[in-house]
């Protein structure tokens, strides 16, 4: 029986010049995960990471916690299939936010009292636009369509379960993969037979650095746990951006 742990990246920089960087809290979340695993002697046979900066930063902070304690951490292998969907690009186009460079989501810093309101407003539009995009009523040239993204998520899971050394008998905890919330939710959708709306719903509630565990044997895959945060003792640190 093999095991794969899917890790959503730490909190990204919603109000920064680039969303694709961890916020200070996101870095704390990632370090807390590394310290938690290191303290419990969790050893992985294989480590995979998606192509985004926030994926790599999360993985590197976990690896650093292992290094501090003199514990081994396998060399991370970048897997393009672990990339997030392009929903943020679709949403920015629909909201007329094409003026924001790169992957910035919000035009600059705002006061603390307005931050939560801005995030709630964004995610209200997020659900509406994502569902329309998944149904095909919104299309954006040059963007991977939603059905292709869901197929890629299944391909990513198969790669994690069938890669060379996947059935390692070295006594480790299997594989860990650092990715994004949409990819994790789409993977869970395949495991549970969920439709597109339910997959999108899952992506909204998935927490930063949350752990989702999948067990596998041959072609059989089973969901063991979803959205676990054993490393975050303070509930205020449980974010979903």
ZAMARGU-4260 file (C-alpha; in steps of 0.2 Angstrom, whole numbers, plus 5000, padded with zeros to 4 digits):
<rodrens>
0) 5000/5000/5000 | 5007/5017/4995 | 5004/5034/5002 | 5004/5051/4994 | 5002/5067/5004
5) 4996/5083/4995 | 5001/5099/5003 | 4993/5116/4998 | 5005/5130/4998 | 5006/5142/5012
10) 4996/5158/5012 | 5000/5168/4996 | 5002/5187/4995 | 4984/5192/4990 | 4988/5211/4992
15) 5006/5210/4986 | 5014/5214/4969 | 5013/5196/4965 | 5001/5183/4972 | 5013/5170/4968
20) 5024/5173/4984 | 5021/5167/5001 | 5015/5181/5014 | 5024/5182/5031 | 5010/5171/5038
25) 5012/5159/5024 | 5031/5157/5028 | 5026/5154/5046 | 5013/5140/5041 | 5026/5131/5030
30) 5039/5132/5043 | 5027/5125/5056 | 5023/5111/5045 | 5041/5107/5043 | 5044/5108/5062
35) 5029/5097/5065 | 5035/5083/5053 | 5053/5084/5059 | 5048/5082/5078 | 5038/5067/5073
40) 5051/5059/5063 | 5041/5059/5047 | 5052/5053/5032 | 5047/5054/5014 | 5054/5043/5000
45) 5050/5056/4987 | 5046/5074/4986 | 5037/5083/4972 | 5034/5101/4969 | 5023/5111/4957
50) 5031/5125/4946 | 5024/5140/4955 | 5035/5151/4967 | 5023/5148/4981 | 5025/5129/4979
55) 5044/5130/4979 | 5044/5142/4994 | 5033/5131/5004 | 5043/5115/5000 | 5060/5124/5004
60) 5054/5130/5021 | 5049/5113/5026 | 5066/5106/5020 | 5075/5120/5030 | 5066/5114/5046
65) 5072/5096/5042 | 5090/5103/5039 | 5090/5112/5055 | 5088/5096/5064 | 5100/5086/5054
70) 5086/5076/5046 | 5087/5070/5028 | 5075/5077/5015 | 5074/5070/4997 | 5079/5082/4983
75) 5062/5089/4976 | 5057/5085/4959 | 5047/5098/4949 | 5031/5091/4942 | 5022/5102/4929
80) 5006/5092/4931 | 5005/5099/4949 | 5002/5117/4943 | 4986/5126/4948 | 4972/5130/4935
85) 4972/5147/4927 | 4956/5152/4936 | 4964/5168/4943 | 4967/5174/4925 | 4949/5171/4920
90) 4943/5180/4935 | 4954/5195/4932 | 4948/5196/4914 | 4930/5195/4920 | 4932/5208/4933
95) 4941/5220/4921 | 4957/5219/4931 | 4969/5217/4916 | 4978/5232/4922 | 4986/5222/4936
100) 5003/5216/4931 | 5008/5198/4931 | 4997/5188/4944 | 4994/5203/4956 | 4976/5201/4962
105) 4973/5218/4971 | 4979/5235/4967 | 4990/5239/4981 | 4989/5238/5000 | 4973/5244/5009
110) 4969/5247/5028 | 4968/5232/5039 | 4949/5235/5042 | 4946/5233/5023 | 4956/5218/5020
115) 4944/5205/5025 | 4930/5214/5015 | 4941/5214/5000 | 4945/5195/5001 | 4926/5191/5004
120) 4921/5201/4989 | 4934/5193/4978 | 4929/5175/4983 | 4910/5180/4980 | 4915/5183/4962
125) 4927/5168/4962 | 4913/5156/4964 | 4902/5163/4951 | 4915/5165/4938 | 4923/5148/4941
130) 4907/5139/4939 | 4903/5148/4923 | 4921/5144/4917 | 4919/5126/4922 | 4902/5125/4912
135) 4910/5133/4897 | 4900/5149/4897 | 4916/5159/4899 | 4931/5155/4888 | 4948/5164/4888
140) 4960/5162/4873 | 4977/5154/4878 | 4970/5148/4895 | 4969/5129/4898 | 4951/5125/4899
145) 4943/5118/4915 | 4940/5100/4908 | 4958/5099/4902 | 4964/5105/4920 | 4953/5091/4928
150) 4961/5078/4916 | 4978/5085/4921 | 4974/5083/4940 | 4970/5064/4937 | 4986/5063/4927
155) 4996/5071/4941 | 4989/5058/4954 | 4993/5044/4942 | 5011/5050/4941 | 5013/5052/4959
160) 5007/5034/4962 | 5017/5026/4947 | 5033/5035/4946 | 5049/5025/4948 | 5052/5021/4966
165) 5033/5024/4970 | 5032/5007/4979 | 5048/5010/4989 | 5051/4998/5003 | 5063/5009/5012
170) 5052/5012/5026 | 5047/5030/5022 | 5031/5039/5022 | 5028/5038/5003 | 5028/5054/4993
175) 5023/5072/4997 | 5018/5084/4984 | 5017/5103/4986 | 5004/5111/4975 | 4989/5122/4975
180) 4971/5121/4981 | 4963/5119/4965 | 4974/5104/4960 | 4971/5096/4977 | 4952/5098/4976
185) 4951/5091/4958 | 4961/5076/4964 | 4949/5073/4978 | 4935/5076/4965 | 4941/5061/4955
190) 4943/5050/4970 | 4925/5054/4976 | 4916/5056/4960 | 4912/5074/4962 | 4905/5086/4949
195) 4913/5102/4944 | 4903/5113/4956 | 4908/5102/4971 | 4926/5102/4966 | 4926/5121/4966
200) 4917/5122/4983 | 4931/5111/4990 | 4944/5123/4983 | 4937/5137/4993 | 4937/5129/5010
205) 4955/5121/5008 | 4967/5129/5020 | 4984/5134/5017 | 4997/5120/5021 | 4983/5108/5024
210) 4987/5090/5021 | 4977/5078/5010 | 4981/5060/5011 | 4979/5047/4997 | 4982/5028/4999
215) 4985/5017/4983 | 4988/5000/4978 | 4990/4996/4960 | 4976/5005/4951 | 4966/5008/4966
220) 4966/5025/4975 | 4957/5030/4991 | 4955/5046/5000 | 4961/5044/5018 | 4960/5062/5024
225) 4957/5080/5018 | 4961/5097/5024 | 4971/5092/5040 | 4981/5105/5049 | 4990/5095/5063
230) 5004/5108/5063 | 4994/5124/5066 | 4989/5125/5085 | 4982/5143/5083 | 4965/5143/5073
235) 4969/5161/5068 | 4983/5154/5057 | 4971/5143/5047 | 4969/5154/5031 | 4962/5149/5014
240) 4970/5162/5002
</rodrens>
